[in-house]
Amino acid sequence: MTRSAWLVAAALVLVIASWSAGRAQSKAADFEIAIDAPRGDLKVACVRGCDWSVEQGDSALPTTHLQCETERCHWMLNGHGRIRQGMPR
């Protein structure tokens, strides 16, 4: 009887530990934005679901500014900010 109680307790501890480890993993962003832009300054505003820093000024939305100094530039953004900067085409 005590052996089966120990097995049930061990199984319960393993289930709780695995559930806790699964919850502790960071969540991936729900979306990605691909930007293909010509030369110049580009302002990107996030409407919902971003944890970008909020700029002071004319907009209450989280925004980021991207500067393209070549003919065309490519950026990838998600809910956490810039993913990578691609090579110009």
DSSP file (Angstrom, degrees, kcal/mol; ACC not computed):
  #  RESIDUE AA STRUCTURE BP1 BP2  ACC     N-H-->O    O-->H-N    N-H-->O    O-->H-N    TCO  KAPPA ALPHA  PHI   PSI    X-CA   Y-CA   Z-CA
    1    1 A M     >        0   0    0      0, 0.0     4,-1.6     0, 0.0     5,-0.1   0.000 360.0 360.0 360.0 -43.1    0.0    0.0    0.0
    2    2 A T  H  >  +     0   0    0      1,-0.2     4,-2.2     2,-0.2     5,-0.1   0.832 360.0  57.7 -70.1 -29.6    2.8    2.5    0.8
    3    3 A R  H  > S+     0   0    0      1,-0.2     4,-2.1     2,-0.2    -1,-0.2   0.927 107.1  46.4 -66.1 -43.4    4.6    1.6   -2.4
    4    4 A S  H  > S+     0   0    0      2,-0.2     4,-2.3     1,-0.2    -1,-0.2   0.847 110.6  53.7 -68.1 -32.1    1.6    2.5   -4.5
    5    5 A A  H  X S+     0   0    0     -4,-1.6     4,-2.4     2,-0.2    -1,-0.2   0.910 109.3  48.5 -65.9 -41.3    1.2    5.8   -2.6
    6    6 A W  H  X S+     0   0    0     -4,-2.2     4,-2.6     2,-0.2    -2,-0.2   0.890 110.9  50.6 -64.2 -39.7    4.9    6.6   -3.2
    7    7 A L  H  X S+     0   0    0     -4,-2.1     4,-2.4     2,-0.2    -2,-0.2   0.907 111.3  47.7 -65.1 -42.1    4.4    5.8   -7.0
    8    8 A V  H  X S+     0   0    0     -4,-2.3     4,-2.4     2,-0.2    -2,-0.2   0.919 113.3  48.4 -64.7 -42.9    1.4    8.1   -7.2
    9    9 A A  H  X S+     0   0    0     -4,-2.4     4,-2.3     2,-0.2    -2,-0.2   0.903 112.2  48.9 -63.9 -41.6    3.2   10.9   -5.3
   10   10 A A  H  X S+     0   0    0     -4,-2.6     4,-2.3     2,-0.2    -2,-0.2   0.909 111.5  49.4 -64.9 -41.6    6.2   10.5   -7.6
   11   11 A A  H  X S+     0   0    0     -4,-2.4     4,-2.3     2,-0.2    -2,-0.2   0.908 111.2  49.9 -63.2 -41.6    4.0   10.6  -10.7
   12   12 A L  H  X S+     0   0    0     -4,-2.4     4,-2.4     2,-0.2    -2,-0.2   0.901 110.2  49.9 -63.8 -41.7    2.3   13.7   -9.4
   13   13 A V  H  X S+     0   0    0     -4,-2.3     4,-2.5     2,-0.2    -2,-0.2   0.910 111.2  49.4 -63.6 -42.2    5.6   15.4   -8.7
   14   14 A L  H  X S+     0   0    0     -4,-2.3     4,-2.4     2,-0.2     5,-0.2   0.898 111.0  49.4 -64.7 -40.5    6.8   14.6  -12.3
   15   15 A V  H  X S+     0   0    0     -4,-2.3     4,-2.2     2,-0.2    -2,-0.2   0.929 113.3  46.1 -64.6 -44.4    3.6   15.9  -13.8
   16   16 A I  H  X S+     0   0    0     -4,-2.4     4,-2.3     2,-0.2    -2,-0.2   0.901 113.1  50.0 -65.8 -40.5    3.8   19.2  -11.9
   17   17 A A  H  X S+     0   0    0     -4,-2.5     4,-2.2     2,-0.2    -2,-0.2   0.911 112.6  45.9 -65.4 -42.6    7.5   19.6  -12.7
   18   18 A S  H  X S+     0   0    0     -4,-2.4     4,-2.0     2,-0.2    -1,-0.2   0.887 112.4  51.0 -69.4 -37.1    7.0   19.0  -16.4
   19   19 A W  H  X S+     0   0    0     -4,-2.2     4,-2.0    -5,-0.2    -2,-0.2   0.917 111.0  49.0 -64.1 -42.3    4.1   21.4  -16.5
   20   20 A S  H  X S+     0   0    0     -4,-2.3     4,-1.5     1,-0.2    -2,-0.2   0.896 110.4  50.3 -64.0 -41.0    6.1   24.1  -14.7
   21   21 A A  H  X S+     0   0    0     -4,-2.2     4,-0.6     1,-0.2    -1,-0.2   0.886 110.5  50.3 -65.3 -37.7    9.0   23.7  -17.1
   22   22 A G  H >< S+     0   0    0     -4,-2.0     3,-0.6     1,-0.2    -2,-0.2   0.881 111.0  48.0 -67.6 -38.2    6.7   24.0  -20.0
   23   23 A R  H 3< S+     0   0    0     -4,-2.0    -1,-0.2     1,-0.2    -2,-0.2   0.773 104.6  61.8 -71.8 -26.4    5.1   27.2  -18.7
   24   24 A A  H 3< S+     0   0    0     -4,-1.5    -1,-0.2    -5,-0.2    -2,-0.2   0.670  80.3 101.4 -76.9 -16.5    8.5   28.7  -18.0
   25   25 A Q  S << S-     0   0    0     -4,-0.6     2,-0.1    -3,-0.6    -3,-0.0  -0.426  83.1-107.2 -69.9 143.2    9.5   28.7  -21.6
   26   26 A S        -     0   0    0     -2,-0.1     2,-0.3     1,-0.1    -1,-0.1  -0.420  32.1-119.1 -72.1 145.1    9.2   32.0  -23.3
   27   27 A K        -     0   0    0     -2,-0.1     2,-0.1     1,-0.1    -1,-0.1  -0.597  23.0-122.5 -83.4 143.6    6.5   32.5  -25.8
   28   28 A A        -     0   0    0     -2,-0.3    -1,-0.1     1,-0.1     2,-0.0  -0.479  40.1 -88.8 -77.6 155.6    7.2   33.2  -29.4
   29   29 A A        -     0   0    0     -2,-0.1    -1,-0.1     1,-0.1    21,-0.1  -0.343  29.4-131.7 -64.5 147.4    5.8   36.4  -30.9
   30   30 A D  S    S+     0   0    0     19,-0.2     2,-0.3    -3,-0.1    -1,-0.1   0.615  82.1  21.4 -77.6 -12.4    2.4   35.9  -32.5
   31   31 A F        -     0   0    0     18,-0.1    48,-0.7     2,-0.0     2,-0.3  -0.967  58.3-149.7-150.6 162.8    3.3   37.7  -35.7
   32   32 A E  E     -A   78   0A   0     -2,-0.3     2,-0.5    46,-0.2    46,-0.3  -0.989  11.4-152.7-133.9 144.8    6.1   38.8  -38.0
   33   33 A I  E     -A   77   0A   0     44,-3.7    44,-2.7    -2,-0.3     2,-0.5  -0.979   4.7-156.7-119.1 126.1    6.2   41.8  -40.3
   34   34 A A  E     -A   76   0A   0     -2,-0.5     2,-0.5    42,-0.2    42,-0.2  -0.902  11.2-165.6-101.5 128.2    8.4   41.8  -43.4
   35   35 A I  E     +A   75   0A   0     40,-2.8    40,-2.3    -2,-0.5     2,-0.5  -0.963  13.1 179.9-119.0 124.6    9.3   45.3  -44.6
   36   36 A D  E     +A   74   0A   0     -2,-0.5    38,-0.2    38,-0.2    -2,-0.0  -0.969  23.4 168.7-121.1 111.0   10.7   45.9  -48.1
   37   37 A A  E     -A   73   0A   0     36,-2.3    36,-2.6    -2,-0.5     3,-0.1  -0.898  31.9-124.4-130.9 150.9   11.4   49.6  -48.4
   38   38 A P  E     -A   72   0A   0      0, 0.0    34,-0.2     0, 0.0    30,-0.2  -0.210  60.1 -55.6 -78.3-179.2   13.1   52.0  -50.8
   39   39 A R  E    S+     0   0A   0     32,-0.9     2,-0.3    30,-0.1    30,-0.2  -0.243  97.8  51.3 -59.6 142.4   15.8   54.5  -49.6
   40   40 A G  E    S-A   68   0A   0     28,-2.3    28,-2.9    30,-0.1     2,-0.3  -0.795  91.7 -35.7 129.5-169.0   14.9   56.8  -46.8
   41   41 A D  E     -A   67   0A   0     -2,-0.3     2,-0.4    26,-0.2    26,-0.2  -0.722  48.9-167.5 -94.8 140.2   13.4   56.9  -43.3
   42   42 A L  E     -A   66   0A   0     24,-2.7    24,-3.1    -2,-0.3     2,-0.5  -0.996   7.2-158.1-131.5 130.3   10.6   54.5  -42.4
   43   43 A K  E     -A   65   0A   0     -2,-0.4     2,-0.5    22,-0.2    22,-0.2  -0.941   8.5-167.7-110.0 126.2    8.4   54.6  -39.3
   44   44 A V  E     -A   64   0A   0     20,-3.0    20,-2.3    -2,-0.5     2,-0.4  -0.962   2.5-166.6-116.3 125.1    6.8   51.4  -38.2
   45   45 A A  E     -A   63   0A   0     -2,-0.5     2,-0.5    18,-0.2    18,-0.2  -0.917  13.1-141.5-113.0 137.7    4.0   51.5  -35.5
   46   46 A C        -     0   0    0     16,-3.1     3,-0.1    -2,-0.4     4,-0.1  -0.858  12.0-171.3 -98.2 125.9    2.7   48.4  -33.7
   47   47 A V        +     0   0    0     -2,-0.5     2,-0.3     1,-0.3    -1,-0.1   0.860  67.2   1.2 -85.0 -37.9   -1.0   48.5  -33.1
   48   48 A R  S    S+     0   0    0      1,-0.1    -1,-0.3    14,-0.0    13,-0.0  -0.990 115.4  21.3-154.8 139.7   -1.4   45.5  -30.8
   49   49 A G  S    S+     0   0    0     -2,-0.3     2,-0.3     1,-0.3   -19,-0.2   0.616  79.1 125.9  86.9  15.3    0.7   42.8  -29.2
   50   50 A C        -     0   0    0     -4,-0.1    -1,-0.3     1,-0.1    30,-0.2  -0.779  46.0-161.0-107.1 150.8    4.2   44.4  -29.2
   51   51 A D        +     0   0    0     28,-2.7    29,-0.1    -2,-0.3     2,-0.1  -0.090  47.4 135.3-115.2  34.1    6.6   45.0  -26.3
   52   52 A W        -     0   0    0     27,-0.1     2,-0.2     1,-0.1    29,-0.1  -0.381  67.2 -92.3 -71.1 158.3    8.6   47.6  -28.1
   53   53 A S        -     0   0    0     10,-0.1    10,-0.6    -2,-0.1     2,-0.4  -0.519  41.2-118.3 -73.7 142.8    9.5   50.7  -26.2
   54   54 A V  B     -C   62   0B   0     -2,-0.2     2,-0.2     8,-0.2    -1,-0.1  -0.685  25.4-133.7 -85.2 130.0    7.0   53.6  -26.5
   55   55 A E        -     0   0    0      6,-0.6     2,-0.4    -2,-0.4     4,-0.1  -0.491  14.8-122.1 -78.7 150.9    8.4   56.7  -28.1
   56   56 A Q  S    S+     0   0    0     -2,-0.2     2,-0.4     2,-0.1     4,-0.1  -0.761  74.5  49.0 -86.9 138.5    7.7   60.1  -26.5
   57   57 A G  S    S-     0   0    0     -2,-0.4     0, 0.0     1,-0.1     0, 0.0  -0.994 106.2  -6.1 140.1-140.3    6.0   62.5  -29.0
   58   58 A D  S    S+     0   0    0     -2,-0.4     2,-0.4     2,-0.0    -1,-0.1   0.609 114.3  60.0 -75.2 -13.3    3.1   62.5  -31.4
   59   59 A S        -     0   0    0      2,-0.1     4,-0.1     1,-0.1    -4,-0.1  -0.943  51.3-165.9-124.8 137.0    2.2   58.8  -31.1
   60   60 A A        +     0   0    0     -2,-0.4    -1,-0.1     2,-0.1    -2,-0.0   0.487  69.8  96.7 -90.5  -4.8    1.1   56.7  -28.1
   61   61 A L  S    S-     0   0    0      1,-0.1    -6,-0.6    -7,-0.1     2,-0.3  -0.553  90.5-100.3 -82.6 147.9    1.7   53.5  -30.1
   62   62 A P  B     +C   54   0B   0      0, 0.0   -16,-3.1     0, 0.0     2,-0.3  -0.541  55.7 176.8 -63.3 126.2    5.0   51.6  -29.9
   63   63 A T  E     -A   45   0A   0    -10,-0.6     2,-0.3    -2,-0.3   -18,-0.2  -0.883  22.4-163.1-131.4 161.6    7.0   52.7  -32.9
   64   64 A T  E     -A   44   0A   0    -20,-2.3   -20,-3.0    -2,-0.3     2,-0.4  -0.988  14.2-139.3-141.1 148.9   10.4   52.1  -34.4
   65   65 A H  E     -A   43   0A   0     -2,-0.3     2,-0.4   -22,-0.2   -22,-0.2  -0.918  14.6-167.1-110.3 134.6   12.3   54.0  -37.0
   66   66 A L  E     -A   42   0A   0    -24,-3.1   -24,-2.7    -2,-0.4     2,-0.6  -0.972   7.0-153.6-120.6 135.4   14.4   52.3  -39.7
   67   67 A Q  E     -A   41   0A   0     -2,-0.4     2,-0.6   -26,-0.2   -26,-0.2  -0.941   3.9-162.0-113.4 118.3   16.8   54.1  -41.9
   68   68 A C  E     +A   40   0A   0    -28,-2.9   -28,-2.3    -2,-0.6     5,-0.1  -0.883  13.9 173.1-100.6 118.3   17.6   52.6  -45.4
   69   69 A E  E     +     0   0A   0     -2,-0.6     2,-0.2   -30,-0.2    -1,-0.1   0.445  60.7  63.1-104.2  -2.3   20.8   54.0  -46.9
   70   70 A T  E    S-     0   0A   0    -30,-0.1   -30,-0.1   -32,-0.1     3,-0.1  -0.486 102.9 -87.1-110.2-175.1   20.9   51.8  -50.0
   71   71 A E  E    S+     0   0A   0      1,-0.2   -32,-0.9    -2,-0.2     2,-0.3   0.926 109.7   3.4 -61.4 -47.6   18.6   51.4  -52.9
   72   72 A R  E     -A   38   0A   0    -34,-0.2    17,-0.5     2,-0.0     2,-0.3  -0.996  69.0-167.2-139.8 144.3   16.3   48.9  -51.2
   73   73 A C  E     -A   37   0A   0    -36,-2.6   -36,-2.3    -2,-0.3     2,-0.4  -0.916   6.5-154.1-129.8 157.6   16.3   47.4  -47.7
   74   74 A H  E     +A   36   0A   0     12,-0.3    12,-2.2    -2,-0.3     2,-0.3  -0.998  14.5 176.4-134.7 129.4   14.6   44.5  -46.1
   75   75 A W  E     -AB  35  85A   0    -40,-2.3   -40,-2.8    -2,-0.4     2,-0.4  -0.936  18.0-149.3-129.0 153.6   13.7   44.1  -42.3
   76   76 A M  E     +AB  34  84A   0      8,-1.5     7,-3.5    -2,-0.3     8,-0.8  -0.995  20.6 179.3-121.7 129.2   11.9   41.5  -40.3
   77   77 A L  E     +AB  33  82A   0    -44,-2.7   -44,-3.7    -2,-0.4     2,-0.2  -0.927   5.5 173.3-126.0 150.7   10.0   42.5  -37.2
   78   78 A N  E >   -AB  32  81A   0      3,-2.4     3,-1.6    -2,-0.3   -46,-0.2  -0.726  57.1 -69.6-137.1-166.8    7.9   40.6  -34.6
   79   79 A G  T 3  S+     0   0    0    -48,-0.7   -28,-2.7     1,-0.3   -27,-0.1   0.634 131.8  50.0 -65.1 -12.9    6.3   41.4  -31.3
   80   80 A H  T 3  S-     0   0    0      1,-0.4     2,-0.3   -30,-0.2    -1,-0.3   0.445 118.2-102.1-104.2  -2.6    9.7   41.7  -29.6
   81   81 A G  E <  S+B   78   0A   0     -3,-1.6    -3,-2.4   -29,-0.1    -1,-0.4  -0.874  76.2   8.4 121.2-153.4   11.3   44.1  -32.2
   82   82 A R  E     -B   77   0A   0     -2,-0.3    -5,-0.3    -5,-0.2     3,-0.1  -0.465  49.2-172.1 -71.5 131.8   13.7   43.6  -35.1
   83   83 A I  E     -     0   0A   0     -7,-3.5     2,-0.3     1,-0.4    -1,-0.2   0.919  65.2 -31.8 -86.6 -55.8   14.5   40.0  -35.9
   84   84 A R  E     -B   76   0A   0     -8,-0.8    -8,-1.5     2,-0.0     2,-0.6  -0.979  53.9-120.2-159.1 158.5   17.3   40.5  -38.4
   85   85 A Q  E     -B   75   0A   0     -2,-0.3   -10,-0.2   -10,-0.2     2,-0.0  -0.936  32.5-144.9-108.3 122.0   18.3   43.0  -41.0
   86   86 A G        -     0   0    0    -12,-2.2   -12,-0.3    -2,-0.6     3,-0.1  -0.211  24.1 -92.9 -78.6 171.4   18.6   41.6  -44.5
   87   87 A M        -     0   0    0    -14,-0.1    -1,-0.1     1,-0.1   -12,-0.0  -0.582  47.5-100.3 -81.5 146.3   21.0   42.5  -47.2
   88   88 A P              0   0    0      0, 0.0   -15,-0.2     0, 0.0    -1,-0.1  -0.322 360.0 360.0 -64.2 150.4   20.0   45.2  -49.7
   89   89 A R              0   0    0    -17,-0.5   -16,-0.1    -3,-0.1    -2,-0.0   0.444 360.0 360.0 -89.4 360.0   18.7   43.9  -53.1
